[in-house]
Amino acid sequence: MALMHPQLGFRGRLVLAMVVLVALVSLTISALFTAYLFDEEENRAAAQLAVGQRLTDEIMSRRTALELSRLSVLVQNFGFRSAIASGDDATMLSALDNHSQRVGAAFAVLLNQARQPLASTLNGDIPEIHSDSFQSALTQG
């Protein structure tokens, strides 16, 4: 019993070629459309991340300016300056604690210009202070 292979005539081969051509074109279009959508979504995500970064930077900048403004008022206070000038650890700590409570700060650290702590309301290690923040605080008083 031999298997019979149907013979395709000219019409059959033409239809088969057209079906294969349509399938290839459809697959190519689908692949290109998928790549386009992927790139478009990637661009949209990058734009949203850029907006989020600008917003975060703006919030942090404003928050830092507000905190520095609050600190400037405290540092210019004569009583606070007198306590620091006394050099007495207990007096400096008391003044620092009092002023940090007035502005609602979670903690306060008093540093000299060499970034050495003079007094701190923290029980643990003092957090890292970036050079930009330290220089900004120095220039604002």
A tleap script that builds the chain and sets N, CA, C and O, in Angstrom:
source leaprc.protein.ff14SB
mol = sequence {
  NMET ALA LEU MET HIE PRO GLN LEU GLY PHE
  ARG GLY ARG LEU VAL LEU ALA MET VAL VAL
  LEU VAL ALA LEU VAL SER LEU THR ILE SER
  ALA LEU PHE THR ALA TYR LEU PHE ASP GLU
  GLU GLU ASN ARG ALA ALA ALA GLN LEU ALA
  VAL GLY GLN ARG LEU THR ASP GLU ILE MET
  SER ARG ARG THR ALA LEU GLU LEU SER ARG
  LEU SER VAL LEU VAL GLN ASN PHE GLY PHE
  ARG SER ALA ILE ALA SER GLY ASP ASP ALA
  THR MET LEU SER ALA LEU ASP ASN HIE SER
  GLN ARG VAL GLY ALA ALA PHE ALA VAL LEU
  LEU ASN GLN ALA ARG GLN PRO LEU ALA SER
  THR LEU ASN GLY ASP ILE PRO GLU ILE HIE
  SER ASP SER PHE GLN SER ALA LEU THR GLN
  CGLY
}
set mol.1.N position { 0.832 -1.167 0.000 }
set mol.1.CA position { 0.000 0.000 0.000 }
set mol.1.C position { 0.880 1.234 0.000 }
set mol.1.O position { 1.519 1.552 1.003 }
set mol.2.N position { 0.907 1.849 -0.998 }
set mol.2.CA position { 1.749 3.033 -1.168 }
set mol.2.C position { 0.975 4.267 -0.797 }
set mol.2.O position { -0.208 4.417 -1.100 }
set mol.3.N position { 1.672 5.122 -0.144 }
set mol.3.CA position { 1.049 6.411 0.185 }
set mol.3.C position { 1.018 7.251 -1.065 }
set mol.3.O position { 1.956 7.300 -1.861 }
set mol.4.N position { -0.096 7.898 -1.188 }
set mol.4.CA position { -0.241 8.700 -2.391 }
set mol.4.C position { 0.020 10.156 -2.061 }
set mol.4.O position { -0.550 10.708 -1.119 }
set mol.5.N position { 0.851 10.744 -2.813 }
set mol.5.CA position { 1.112 12.165 -2.665 }
set mol.5.C position { 0.258 12.892 -3.675 }
set mol.5.O position { 0.365 12.700 -4.887 }
set mol.6.N position { -0.576 13.717 -3.139 }
set mol.6.CA position { -1.399 14.434 -4.119 }
set mol.6.C position { -0.527 15.389 -4.923 }
set mol.6.O position { 0.329 16.082 -4.373 }
set mol.7.N position { -0.741 15.414 -6.136 }
set mol.7.CA position { -0.007 16.301 -7.022 }
set mol.7.C position { -0.715 17.639 -7.045 }
set mol.7.O position { -1.914 17.733 -7.305 }
set mol.8.N position { 0.064 18.670 -6.765 }
set mol.8.CA position { -0.514 20.006 -6.821 }
set mol.8.C position { -0.341 20.528 -8.234 }
set mol.8.O position { 0.724 20.452 -8.846 }
set mol.9.N position { -1.405 21.039 -8.691 }
set mol.9.CA position { -1.339 21.640 -10.009 }
set mol.9.C position { -0.834 23.075 -9.879 }
set mol.9.O position { -0.422 23.507 -8.802 }
set mol.10.N position { -0.872 23.785 -10.964 }
set mol.10.CA position { -0.415 25.159 -10.982 }
set mol.10.C position { -1.217 25.995 -10.011 }
set mol.10.O position { -0.658 26.814 -9.282 }
set mol.11.N position { -2.539 25.791 -9.995 }
set mol.11.CA position { -3.408 26.549 -9.073 }
set mol.11.C position { -3.062 26.246 -7.620 }
set mol.11.O position { -3.002 27.156 -6.793 }
set mol.12.N position { -2.842 25.014 -7.315 }
set mol.12.CA position { -2.509 24.618 -5.949 }
set mol.12.C position { -1.198 25.238 -5.490 }
set mol.12.O position { -1.092 25.750 -4.375 }
set mol.13.N position { -0.203 25.182 -6.369 }
set mol.13.CA position { 1.076 25.803 -6.015 }
set mol.13.C position { 0.942 27.315 -5.882 }
set mol.13.O position { 1.572 27.912 -5.009 }
set mol.14.N position { 0.162 27.922 -6.703 }
set mol.14.CA position { -0.049 29.369 -6.633 }
set mol.14.C position { -0.765 29.740 -5.334 }
set mol.14.O position { -0.384 30.711 -4.680 }
set mol.15.N position { -1.779 28.995 -4.957 }
set mol.15.CA position { -2.501 29.245 -3.702 }
set mol.15.C position { -1.568 29.016 -2.520 }
set mol.15.O position { -1.554 29.816 -1.584 }
set mol.16.N position { -0.789 27.939 -2.546 }
set mol.16.CA position { 0.151 27.662 -1.468 }
set mol.16.C position { 1.182 28.781 -1.342 }
set mol.16.O position { 1.486 29.208 -0.228 }
set mol.17.N position { 1.712 29.254 -2.435 }
set mol.17.CA position { 2.687 30.351 -2.413 }
set mol.17.C position { 2.051 31.615 -1.841 }
set mol.17.O position { 2.687 32.334 -1.071 }
set mol.18.N position { 0.815 31.888 -2.209 }
set mol.18.CA position { 0.133 33.078 -1.701 }
set mol.18.C position { -0.129 32.961 -0.200 }
set mol.18.O position { 0.028 33.935 0.537 }
set mol.19.N position { -0.529 31.763 0.257 }
set mol.19.CA position { -0.777 31.552 1.679 }
set mol.19.C position { 0.525 31.715 2.465 }
set mol.19.O position { 0.535 32.357 3.516 }
set mol.20.N position { 1.610 31.145 1.971 }
set mol.20.CA position { 2.908 31.273 2.635 }
set mol.20.C position { 3.344 32.732 2.650 }
set mol.20.O position { 3.847 33.213 3.666 }
set mol.21.N position { 3.158 33.442 1.543 }
set mol.21.CA position { 3.521 34.852 1.462 }
set mol.21.C position { 2.701 35.689 2.442 }
set mol.21.O position { 3.254 36.554 3.121 }
set mol.22.N position { 1.401 35.449 2.528 }
set mol.22.CA position { 0.539 36.171 3.464 }
set mol.22.C position { 0.962 35.870 4.903 }
set mol.22.O position { 0.983 36.773 5.740 }
set mol.23.N position { 1.297 34.618 5.197 }
set mol.23.CA position { 1.731 34.250 6.548 }
set mol.23.C position { 3.041 34.953 6.893 }
set mol.23.O position { 3.177 35.477 7.999 }
set mol.24.N position { 4.003 34.976 5.980 }
set mol.24.CA position { 5.271 35.649 6.229 }
set mol.24.C position { 5.084 37.153 6.430 }
set mol.24.O position { 5.681 37.733 7.338 }
set mol.25.N position { 4.274 37.781 5.602 }
set mol.25.CA position { 4.016 39.209 5.737 }
set mol.25.C position { 3.314 39.484 7.065 }
set mol.25.O position { 3.640 40.455 7.748 }
set mol.26.N position { 2.356 38.638 7.435 }
set mol.26.CA position { 1.651 38.812 8.706 }
set mol.26.C position { 2.598 38.678 9.891 }
set mol.26.O position { 2.536 39.481 10.821 }
set mol.27.N position { 3.462 37.688 9.872 }
set mol.27.CA position { 4.435 37.511 10.945 }
set mol.27.C position { 5.407 38.697 11.024 }
set mol.27.O position { 5.743 39.158 12.115 }
set mol.28.N position { 5.852 39.180 9.868 }
set mol.28.CA position { 6.760 40.328 9.842 }
set mol.28.C position { 6.086 41.565 10.404 }
set mol.28.O position { 6.680 42.288 11.203 }
set mol.29.N position { 4.865 41.813 9.999 }
set mol.29.CA position { 4.118 42.967 10.506 }
set mol.29.C position { 3.889 42.830 12.009 }
set mol.29.O position { 4.024 43.799 12.755 }
set mol.30.N position { 3.547 41.634 12.441 }
set mol.30.CA position { 3.344 41.409 13.883 }
set mol.30.C position { 4.627 41.664 14.666 }
set mol.30.O position { 4.594 42.297 15.722 }
set mol.31.N position { 5.753 41.179 14.160 }
set mol.31.CA position { 7.032 41.383 14.846 }
set mol.31.C position { 7.390 42.866 14.889 }
set mol.31.O position { 7.826 43.366 15.925 }
set mol.32.N position { 7.211 43.563 13.789 }
set mol.32.CA position { 7.517 44.996 13.757 }
set mol.32.C position { 6.595 45.779 14.691 }
set mol.32.O position { 7.044 46.692 15.384 }
set mol.33.N position { 5.336 45.434 14.712 }
set mol.33.CA position { 4.369 46.121 15.578 }
set mol.33.C position { 4.696 45.869 17.050 }
set mol.33.O position { 4.604 46.779 17.874 }
set mol.34.N position { 5.078 44.634 17.378 }
set mol.34.CA position { 5.452 44.307 18.754 }
set mol.34.C position { 6.706 45.084 19.168 }
set mol.34.O position { 6.770 45.608 20.280 }
set mol.35.N position { 7.692 45.160 18.287 }
set mol.35.CA position { 8.909 45.922 18.584 }
set mol.35.C position { 8.581 47.402 18.764 }
set mol.35.O position { 9.114 48.049 19.665 }
set mol.36.N position { 7.709 47.942 17.915 }
set mol.36.CA position { 7.294 49.344 18.040 }
set mol.36.C position { 6.599 49.590 19.378 }
set mol.36.O position { 6.893 50.571 20.062 }
set mol.37.N position { 5.689 48.712 19.746 }
set mol.37.CA position { 4.987 48.872 21.020 }
set mol.37.C position { 5.943 48.775 22.202 }
set mol.37.O position { 5.808 49.517 23.175 }
set mol.38.N position { 6.901 47.872 22.121 }
set mol.38.CA position { 7.879 47.732 23.189 }
set mol.38.C position { 8.702 49.012 23.334 }
set mol.38.O position { 8.894 49.510 24.443 }
set mol.39.N position { 9.186 49.541 22.205 }
set mol.39.CA position { 9.961 50.788 22.248 }
set mol.39.C position { 9.120 51.945 22.769 }
set mol.39.O position { 9.605 52.767 23.547 }
set mol.40.N position { 7.879 52.010 22.350 }
set mol.40.CA position { 6.991 53.089 22.789 }
set mol.40.C position { 6.749 53.001 24.297 }
set mol.40.O position { 6.746 54.019 24.990 }
set mol.41.N position { 6.551 51.808 24.791 }
set mol.41.CA position { 6.332 51.631 26.230 }
set mol.41.C position { 7.604 51.941 27.017 }
set mol.41.O position { 7.539 52.515 28.104 }
set mol.42.N position { 8.742 51.567 26.479 }
set mol.42.CA position { 10.008 51.873 27.127 }
set mol.42.C position { 10.237 53.385 27.191 }
set mol.42.O position { 10.696 53.898 28.211 }
set mol.43.N position { 9.922 54.092 26.120 }
set mol.43.CA position { 10.047 55.550 26.104 }
set mol.43.C position { 9.087 56.194 27.098 }
set mol.43.O position { 9.453 57.150 27.781 }
set mol.44.N position { 7.880 55.685 27.184 }
set mol.44.CA position { 6.889 56.223 28.119 }
set mol.44.C position { 7.351 55.998 29.570 }
set mol.44.O position { 7.216 56.886 30.412 }
set mol.45.N position { 7.890 54.817 29.852 }
set mol.45.CA position { 8.383 54.531 31.200 }
set mol.45.C position { 9.570 55.432 31.548 }
set mol.45.O position { 9.669 55.916 32.676 }
set mol.46.N position { 10.468 55.659 30.592 }
set mol.46.CA position { 11.623 56.535 30.840 }
set mol.46.C position { 11.155 57.966 31.098 }
set mol.46.O position { 11.710 58.647 31.960 }
set mol.47.N position { 10.154 58.425 30.372 }
set mol.47.CA position { 9.616 59.767 30.589 }
set mol.47.C position { 8.983 59.877 31.977 }
set mol.47.O position { 9.166 60.882 32.665 }
set mol.48.N position { 8.252 58.867 32.381 }
set mol.48.CA position { 7.633 58.891 33.707 }
set mol.48.C position { 8.688 58.863 34.808 }
set mol.48.O position { 8.534 59.532 35.829 }
set mol.49.N position { 9.752 58.098 34.610 }
set mol.49.CA position { 10.840 58.068 35.586 }
set mol.49.C position { 11.533 59.431 35.662 }
set mol.49.O position { 11.901 59.878 36.749 }
set mol.50.N position { 11.710 60.083 34.533 }
set mol.50.CA position { 12.340 61.408 34.525 }
set mol.50.C position { 11.476 62.416 35.272 }
set mol.50.O position { 11.989 63.245 36.023 }
set mol.51.N position { 10.164 62.343 35.064 }
set mol.51.CA position { 9.258 63.239 35.785 }
set mol.51.C position { 9.322 62.950 37.279 }
set mol.51.O position { 9.367 63.878 38.086 }
set mol.52.N position { 9.327 61.695 37.650 }
set mol.52.CA position { 9.424 61.314 39.058 }
set mol.52.C position { 10.721 61.785 39.675 }
set mol.52.O position { 10.736 62.238 40.820 }
set mol.53.N position { 11.812 61.684 38.933 }
set mol.53.CA position { 13.104 62.132 39.453 }
set mol.53.C position { 13.108 63.640 39.648 }
set mol.53.O position { 13.580 64.128 40.675 }
set mol.54.N position { 12.581 64.396 38.662 }
set mol.54.CA position { 12.534 65.852 38.813 }
set mol.54.C position { 11.661 66.248 39.992 }
set mol.54.O position { 12.006 67.162 40.741 }
set mol.55.N position { 10.538 65.570 40.164 }
set mol.55.CA position { 9.644 65.865 41.277 }
set mol.55.C position { 10.328 65.564 42.616 }
set mol.55.O position { 10.249 66.362 43.550 }
set mol.56.N position { 10.989 64.428 42.700 }
set mol.56.CA position { 11.697 64.067 43.932 }
set mol.56.C position { 12.809 65.059 44.230 }
set mol.56.O position { 12.983 65.476 45.376 }
set mol.57.N position { 13.566 65.441 43.203 }
set mol.57.CA position { 14.634 66.423 43.401 }
set mol.57.C position { 14.078 67.753 43.885 }
set mol.57.O position { 14.656 68.382 44.771 }
set mol.58.N position { 12.969 68.181 43.315 }
set mol.58.CA position { 12.349 69.448 43.719 }
set mol.58.C position { 11.857 69.377 45.164 }
set mol.58.O position { 12.052 70.317 45.935 }
set mol.59.N position { 11.228 68.279 45.525 }
set mol.59.CA position { 10.738 68.117 46.897 }
set mol.59.C position { 11.903 68.112 47.877 }
set mol.59.O position { 11.850 68.770 48.916 }
set mol.60.N position { 12.955 67.367 47.545 }
set mol.60.CA position { 14.110 67.317 48.431 }
set mol.60.C position { 14.779 68.688 48.552 }
set mol.60.O position { 15.210 69.078 49.637 }
set mol.61.N position { 14.864 69.404 47.455 }
set mol.61.CA position { 15.466 70.731 47.473 }
set mol.61.C position { 14.659 71.686 48.348 }
set mol.61.O position { 15.226 72.422 49.156 }
set mol.62.N position { 13.345 71.673 48.187 }
set mol.62.CA position { 12.498 72.544 49.002 }
set mol.62.C position { 12.526 72.148 50.470 }
set mol.62.O position { 12.533 73.008 51.351 }
set mol.63.N position { 12.541 70.868 50.727 }
set mol.63.CA position { 12.584 70.395 52.111 }
set mol.63.C position { 13.908 70.785 52.772 }
set mol.63.O position { 13.936 71.200 53.931 }
set mol.64.N position { 14.991 70.646 52.028 }
set mol.64.CA position { 16.300 71.037 52.543 }
set mol.64.C position { 16.348 72.536 52.817 }
set mol.64.O position { 16.867 72.966 53.847 }
set mol.65.N position { 15.803 73.334 51.892 }
set mol.65.CA position { 15.781 74.784 52.089 }
set mol.65.C position { 14.947 75.147 53.320 }
set mol.65.O position { 15.321 76.039 54.082 }
set mol.66.N position { 13.835 74.469 53.513 }
set mol.66.CA position { 12.996 74.737 54.678 }
set mol.66.C position { 13.737 74.394 55.967 }
set mol.66.O position { 13.715 75.166 56.926 }
set mol.67.N position { 14.390 73.237 55.985 }
set mol.67.CA position { 15.122 72.838 57.185 }
set mol.67.C position { 16.284 73.784 57.460 }
set mol.67.O position { 16.539 74.139 58.611 }
set mol.68.N position { 16.982 74.190 56.419 }
set mol.68.CA position { 18.081 75.131 56.609 }
set mol.68.C position { 17.576 76.480 57.097 }
set mol.68.O position { 18.246 77.147 57.885 }
set mol.69.N position { 16.410 76.880 56.638 }
set mol.69.CA position { 15.810 78.125 57.112 }
set mol.69.C position { 15.475 78.028 58.592 }
set mol.69.O position { 15.738 78.956 59.356 }
set mol.70.N position { 14.901 76.918 58.990 }
set mol.70.CA position { 14.595 76.708 60.414 }
set mol.70.C position { 15.873 76.720 61.254 }
set mol.70.O position { 15.929 77.324 62.326 }
set mol.71.N position { 16.882 76.045 60.742 }
set mol.71.CA position { 18.142 75.982 61.477 }
set mol.71.C position { 18.809 77.349 61.558 }
set mol.71.O position { 19.434 77.680 62.565 }
set mol.72.N position { 18.680 78.132 60.512 }
set mol.72.CA position { 19.261 79.465 60.508 }
set mol.72.C position { 18.668 80.321 61.613 }
set mol.72.O position { 19.389 81.058 62.285 }
set mol.73.N position { 17.355 80.229 61.804 }
set mol.73.CA position { 16.692 80.973 62.874 }
set mol.73.C position { 17.231 80.525 64.230 }
set mol.73.O position { 17.473 81.350 65.112 }
set mol.74.N position { 17.416 79.236 64.389 }
set mol.74.CA position { 17.921 78.721 65.662 }
set mol.74.C position { 19.355 79.146 65.932 }
set mol.74.O position { 19.701 79.536 67.047 }
set mol.75.N position { 20.176 79.067 64.907 }
set mol.75.CA position { 21.582 79.378 65.091 }
set mol.75.C position { 21.769 80.860 65.409 }
set mol.75.O position { 22.692 81.231 66.133 }
set mol.76.N position { 20.902 81.696 64.872 }
set mol.76.CA position { 21.024 83.126 65.123 }
set mol.76.C position { 20.488 83.515 66.498 }
set mol.76.O position { 20.627 84.666 66.911 }
set mol.77.N position { 19.890 82.586 67.197 }
set mol.77.CA position { 19.353 82.845 68.528 }
set mol.77.C position { 20.503 83.069 69.509 }
set mol.77.O position { 21.426 82.259 69.593 }
set mol.78.N position { 20.436 84.182 70.253 }
set mol.78.CA position { 21.511 84.543 71.172 }
set mol.78.C position { 21.700 83.507 72.278 }
set mol.78.O position { 22.831 83.168 72.625 }
set mol.79.N position { 20.597 83.004 72.833 }
set mol.79.CA position { 20.693 82.013 73.899 }
set mol.79.C position { 21.396 80.747 73.435 }
set mol.79.O position { 22.198 80.164 74.164 }
set mol.80.N position { 21.085 80.334 72.221 }
set mol.80.CA position { 21.715 79.144 71.665 }
set mol.80.C position { 23.206 79.389 71.467 }
set mol.80.O position { 24.030 78.534 71.790 }
set mol.81.N position { 23.546 80.550 70.939 }
set mol.81.CA position { 24.960 80.883 70.732 }
set mol.81.C position { 25.713 80.945 72.063 }
set mol.81.O position { 26.863 80.518 72.162 }
set mol.82.N position { 25.050 81.479 73.067 }
set mol.82.CA position { 25.690 81.566 74.389 }
set mol.82.C position { 25.967 80.180 74.940 }
set mol.82.O position { 27.024 79.936 75.522 }
set mol.83.N position { 25.015 79.268 74.756 }
set mol.83.CA position { 25.198 77.902 75.248 }
set mol.83.C position { 26.361 77.230 74.541 }
set mol.83.O position { 27.145 76.517 75.168 }
set mol.84.N position { 26.477 77.451 73.244 }
set mol.84.CA position { 27.573 76.849 72.481 }
set mol.84.C position { 28.900 77.473 72.916 }
set mol.84.O position { 29.898 76.773 73.084 }
set mol.85.N position { 28.899 78.791 73.095 }
set mol.85.CA position { 30.132 79.487 73.477 }
set mol.85.C position { 30.621 79.058 74.866 }
set mol.85.O position { 31.810 79.149 75.171 }
set mol.86.N position { 29.691 78.592 75.697 }
set mol.86.CA position { 30.094 78.180 77.044 }
set mol.86.C position { 31.041 76.989 77.007 }
set mol.86.O position { 31.887 76.836 77.888 }
set mol.87.N position { 30.901 76.147 75.992 }
set mol.87.CA position { 31.754 74.973 75.874 }
set mol.87.C position { 31.386 73.849 76.819 }
set mol.87.O position { 32.025 72.796 76.810 }
set mol.88.N position { 30.363 74.057 77.636 }
set mol.88.CA position { 29.928 73.036 78.594 }
set mol.88.C position { 29.051 72.022 77.860 }
set mol.88.O position { 28.050 72.387 77.245 }
set mol.89.N position { 29.434 70.753 77.930 }
set mol.89.CA position { 28.707 69.702 77.197 }
set mol.89.C position { 27.233 69.637 77.598 }
set mol.89.O position { 26.361 69.550 76.734 }
set mol.90.N position { 26.954 69.677 78.879 }
set mol.90.CA position { 25.567 69.570 79.347 }
set mol.90.C position { 24.746 70.766 78.875 }
set mol.90.O position { 23.587 70.601 78.493 }
set mol.91.N position { 25.321 71.960 78.892 }
set mol.91.CA position { 24.613 73.169 78.450 }
set mol.91.C position { 24.346 73.105 76.951 }
set mol.91.O position { 23.245 73.424 76.503 }
set mol.92.N position { 25.353 72.693 76.168 }
set mol.92.CA position { 25.174 72.581 74.714 }
set mol.92.C position { 24.110 71.541 74.391 }
set mol.92.O position { 23.258 71.774 73.533 }
set mol.93.N position { 24.149 70.406 75.063 }
set mol.93.CA position { 23.174 69.351 74.805 }
set mol.93.C position { 21.769 69.802 75.177 }
set mol.93.O position { 20.815 69.511 74.455 }
set mol.94.N position { 21.633 70.502 76.283 }
set mol.94.CA position { 20.327 71.002 76.708 }
set mol.94.C position { 19.781 72.006 75.693 }
set mol.94.O position { 18.612 71.935 75.315 }
set mol.95.N position { 20.620 72.932 75.255 }
set mol.95.CA position { 20.185 73.926 74.267 }
set mol.95.C position { 19.829 73.264 72.943 }
set mol.95.O position { 18.837 73.624 72.309 }
set mol.96.N position { 20.632 72.305 72.533 }
set mol.96.CA position { 20.384 71.593 71.277 }
set mol.96.C position { 19.085 70.807 71.346 }
set mol.96.O position { 18.301 70.809 70.396 }
set mol.97.N position { 18.856 70.135 72.469 }
set mol.97.CA position { 17.627 69.367 72.660 }
set mol.97.C position { 16.410 70.295 72.654 }
set mol.97.O position { 15.395 69.988 72.029 }
set mol.98.N position { 16.513 71.418 73.344 }
set mol.98.CA position { 15.416 72.381 73.406 }
set mol.98.C position { 15.088 72.930 72.021 }
set mol.98.O position { 13.919 72.997 71.639 }
set mol.99.N position { 16.099 73.315 71.282 }
set mol.99.CA position { 15.867 73.885 69.958 }
set mol.99.C position { 15.363 72.833 68.960 }
set mol.99.O position { 14.546 73.149 68.095 }
set mol.100.N position { 15.835 71.607 69.072 }
set mol.100.CA position { 15.350 70.564 68.156 }
set mol.100.C position { 13.879 70.267 68.420 }
set mol.100.O position { 13.132 69.969 67.488 }
set mol.101.N position { 13.455 70.344 69.680 }
set mol.101.CA position { 12.040 70.129 70.002 }
set mol.101.C position { 11.190 71.280 69.474 }
set mol.101.O position { 10.057 71.065 69.043 }
set mol.102.N position { 11.730 72.506 69.503 }
set mol.102.CA position { 10.975 73.666 69.018 }
set mol.102.C position { 10.657 73.564 67.538 }
set mol.102.O position { 9.585 73.992 67.110 }
set mol.103.N position { 11.556 73.011 66.753 }
set mol.103.CA position { 11.320 72.892 65.307 }
set mol.103.C position { 10.760 71.530 64.923 }
set mol.103.O position { 10.496 71.279 63.747 }
set mol.104.N position { 10.577 70.652 65.898 }
set mol.104.CA position { 9.998 69.335 65.602 }
set mol.104.C position { 10.962 68.392 64.921 }
set mol.104.O position { 10.537 67.520 64.163 }
set mol.105.N position { 12.257 68.543 65.172 }
set mol.105.CA position { 13.250 67.668 64.551 }
set mol.105.C position { 13.339 66.352 65.313 }
set mol.105.O position { 13.234 66.326 66.539 }
set mol.106.N position { 13.530 65.281 64.593 }
set mol.106.CA position { 13.677 63.962 65.215 }
set mol.106.C position { 14.990 63.868 65.980 }
set mol.106.O position { 15.077 63.168 66.988 }
set mol.107.N position { 16.005 64.570 65.504 }
set mol.107.CA position { 17.292 64.595 66.175 }
set mol.107.C position { 18.023 65.864 65.765 }
set mol.107.O position { 17.636 66.523 64.801 }
set mol.108.N position { 19.058 66.200 66.482 }
set mol.108.CA position { 19.891 67.358 66.158 }
set mol.108.C position { 21.338 67.022 66.472 }
set mol.108.O position { 21.637 66.310 67.431 }
set mol.109.N position { 22.224 67.546 65.647 }
set mol.109.CA position { 23.658 67.325 65.820 }
set mol.109.C position { 24.350 68.672 65.654 }
set mol.109.O position { 24.070 69.403 64.704 }
set mol.110.N position { 25.230 68.993 66.554 }
set mol.110.CA position { 26.019 70.211 66.482 }
set mol.110.C position { 27.442 69.826 66.112 }
set mol.110.O position { 28.107 69.093 66.843 }
set mol.111.N position { 27.911 70.332 64.957 }
set mol.111.CA position { 29.242 70.003 64.462 }
set mol.111.C position { 30.106 71.254 64.411 }
set mol.111.O position { 29.598 72.358 64.219 }
set mol.112.N position { 31.401 71.082 64.582 }
set mol.112.CA position { 32.309 72.198 64.340 }
set mol.112.C position { 32.644 72.228 62.850 }
set mol.112.O position { 32.122 71.417 62.084 }
set mol.113.N position { 33.502 73.145 62.435 }
set mol.113.CA position { 33.794 73.269 61.007 }
set mol.113.C position { 34.608 72.105 60.464 }
set mol.113.O position { 34.703 71.925 59.250 }
set mol.114.N position { 35.182 71.335 61.335 }
set mol.114.CA position { 35.912 70.136 60.915 }
set mol.114.C position { 35.007 68.904 60.913 }
set mol.114.O position { 35.483 67.776 60.785 }
set mol.115.N position { 33.708 69.127 61.057 }
set mol.115.CA position { 32.683 68.074 61.079 }
set mol.115.C position { 32.804 67.151 62.289 }
set mol.115.O position { 32.345 66.009 62.245 }
set mol.116.N position { 33.404 67.625 63.343 }
set mol.116.CA position { 33.491 66.858 64.576 }
set mol.116.C position { 32.281 67.191 65.433 }
set mol.116.O position { 31.972 68.368 65.615 }
set mol.117.N position { 31.581 66.184 65.969 }
set mol.117.CA position { 30.387 66.460 66.768 }
set mol.117.C position { 30.740 67.120 68.109 }
set mol.117.O position { 31.616 66.668 68.847 }
set mol.118.N position { 30.016 68.206 68.383 }
set mol.118.CA position { 30.155 68.870 69.679 }
set mol.118.C position { 29.063 68.395 70.628 }
set mol.118.O position { 29.300 68.212 71.822 }
set mol.119.N position { 27.871 68.199 70.088 }
set mol.119.CA position { 26.746 67.703 70.882 }
set mol.119.C position { 25.768 67.019 69.926 }
set mol.119.O position { 25.711 67.349 68.742 }
set mol.120.N position { 25.005 66.068 70.450 }
set mol.120.CA position { 24.061 65.335 69.628 }
set mol.120.C position { 22.922 64.808 70.489 }
set mol.120.O position { 23.140 64.365 71.616 }
set mol.121.N position { 21.708 64.858 69.954 }
set mol.121.CA position { 20.573 64.278 70.668 }
set mol.121.C position { 20.384 62.807 70.308 }
set mol.121.O position { 19.478 62.149 70.819 }
set mol.122.N position { 21.239 62.297 69.430 }
set mol.122.CA position { 21.179 60.885 69.036 }
set mol.122.C position { 21.910 60.036 70.064 }
set mol.122.O position { 22.910 60.454 70.647 }
set mol.123.N position { 21.392 58.850 70.270 }
set mol.123.CA position { 22.078 57.903 71.158 }
set mol.123.C position { 23.099 57.072 70.394 }
set mol.123.O position { 24.061 56.568 70.971 }
set mol.124.N position { 22.878 56.934 69.084 }
set mol.124.CA position { 23.758 56.082 68.285 }
set mol.124.C position { 24.724 56.899 67.455 }
set mol.124.O position { 25.107 58.010 67.819 }
set mol.125.N position { 25.112 56.310 66.314 }
set mol.125.CA position { 26.048 56.953 65.410 }
set mol.125.C position { 25.387 58.130 64.702 }
set mol.125.O position { 24.179 58.135 64.461 }
set mol.126.N position { 26.194 59.109 64.379 }
set mol.126.CA position { 25.723 60.289 63.652 }
set mol.126.C position { 25.666 59.935 62.167 }
set mol.126.O position { 26.618 59.359 61.642 }
set mol.127.N position { 24.567 60.267 61.475 }
set mol.127.CA position { 24.467 59.933 60.052 }
set mol.127.C position { 25.476 60.719 59.214 }
set mol.127.O position { 25.950 61.780 59.620 }
set mol.128.N position { 25.790 60.184 58.055 }
set mol.128.CA position { 26.717 60.819 57.122 }
set mol.128.C position { 26.109 62.117 56.613 }
set mol.128.O position { 24.936 62.153 56.244 }
set mol.129.N position { 26.896 63.170 56.593 }
set mol.129.CA position { 26.441 64.464 56.081 }
set mol.129.C position { 27.231 64.742 54.812 }
set mol.129.O position { 28.460 64.792 54.833 }
set mol.130.N position { 26.508 64.926 53.698 }
set mol.130.CA position { 27.155 65.155 52.418 }
set mol.130.C position { 27.828 66.520 52.397 }
set mol.130.O position { 27.385 67.450 53.070 }
set mol.131.N position { 28.890 66.632 51.627 }
set mol.131.CA position { 29.670 67.866 51.557 }
set mol.131.C position { 28.816 69.043 51.114 }
set mol.131.O position { 28.959 70.145 51.643 }
set mol.132.N position { 27.919 68.820 50.137 }
set mol.132.CA position { 27.072 69.910 49.649 }
set mol.132.C position { 26.189 70.450 50.753 }
set mol.132.O position { 26.049 71.664 50.895 }
set mol.133.N position { 25.598 69.577 51.528 }
set mol.133.CA position { 24.728 70.003 52.621 }
set mol.133.C position { 25.517 70.744 53.679 }
set mol.133.O position { 25.057 71.754 54.211 }
set mol.134.N position { 26.715 70.243 53.991 }
set mol.134.CA position { 27.544 70.869 55.004 }
set mol.134.C position { 27.983 72.252 54.551 }
set mol.134.O position { 27.928 73.202 55.333 }
set mol.135.N position { 28.420 72.384 53.297 }
set mol.135.CA position { 28.833 73.678 52.788 }
set mol.135.C position { 27.673 74.650 52.720 }
set mol.135.O position { 27.840 75.832 53.020 }
set mol.136.N position { 26.503 74.176 52.334 }
set mol.136.CA position { 25.314 75.031 52.296 }
set mol.136.C position { 24.975 75.535 53.682 }
set mol.136.O position { 24.621 76.702 53.849 }
set mol.137.N position { 25.079 74.669 54.680 }
set mol.137.CA position { 24.790 75.088 56.070 }
set mol.137.C position { 25.811 76.099 56.540 }
set mol.137.O position { 25.470 77.040 57.257 }
set mol.138.N position { 27.075 75.916 56.140 }
set mol.138.CA position { 28.121 76.864 56.543 }
set mol.138.C position { 27.873 78.250 55.946 }
set mol.138.O position { 28.020 79.265 56.627 }
set mol.139.N position { 27.497 78.278 54.672 }
set mol.139.CA position { 27.296 79.570 54.011 }
set mol.139.C position { 26.050 80.278 54.501 }
set mol.139.O position { 25.991 81.507 54.482 }
set mol.140.N position { 25.045 79.520 54.942 }
set mol.140.CA position { 23.819 80.142 55.426 }
set mol.140.C position { 23.883 80.481 56.906 }
set mol.140.O position { 22.930 81.030 57.458 }
set mol.141.N position { 24.961 80.169 57.532 }
set mol.141.CA position { 25.126 80.552 58.937 }
set mol.141.C position { 24.813 79.430 59.839 }
set mol.141.O position { 24.899 79.576 61.058 }
savepdb mol mol.pdb
quit
